[in-house]
């Protein structure tokens, strides 16, 4: 059996099981849901178009502000990054 080889630019941060609040993508989904909350699409295609438009507005800065959590920054500082 081979051991997992982790590239130098990847940092593993172990999280408790079943903790969606700690999963950065869940934070992004919450942001998108809040942006689309009052939209009343007539059909699934209208919803898809609106979702794609909101995703298209996401920049690296916006994603970092949504998903950047203090626990990640602390873990990186302890790891020496």
N, C-alpha and C positions, 0 to 999 in steps of 0.2 A: 504494500500500500504506500502510495506517495503522500508526502506531507503537503499541505496547502502552501503554496508560495505566494507571499503577499508582496506586491511591488512596493518600492520605497515611497511612492507618492500616495499610498493608501494607508489610512489609519483605521483600525478596527476599534469601535466603541461599543462595548457590550451593554445591552439594555435589558431590563426585566421583561419577561414574557408578558404578552397581552397588555402593552402600554402604548396605545395609539397616540397619546398625548406627547410621547417622546419620539415619535417617528416624524421626521421633518416633512415628508410628503403629506401626511395627514394634516399638518398645519397649512400647507399650500391648498389642499382641498377645502379646508374650512374658510380660508380667505376667498376662494372662488365661489363657494356657496353663499357667503355674505354678499358678494358683488352681484349675484344673480337672484338674490332672495325675492325681490319684488317683481321679477320678470314673469309675465304670463304668456309663455309660448303657446301657439295654437297647435303645434305638433312637435314631434321629436326632432324633426329637421330644423325647426326654428330654435329649439333648445341647443342643438348641436352647433348651429351657426353662432349663437350668442356665447357658448362656452369656448369655441375656437377663437372668437374675438377677444375674450378676456384672457385666455392663455397667451394670445399674441401680444398682449400688453405687458406681460411679465418680463422684466429685465433681470439681470443678475443682481442688481441692487435691491429690487423689490423682493426677489426670492430670498436673498440673504437677510433682509429685514423680517421676513415672515418666519423663515426656518431657523435663523440664527438664535440659538438659545444659550443662556448663560452656562448651563451644564456642559454644553459642547465646548465652549471656550475654556472653561475650567479644565476639562479633560485634556484638551490640547495643550494647555500650559503645563499641566502636570507631566504630560508625555514628553515635554521638551520641544514643542513645535511653536 
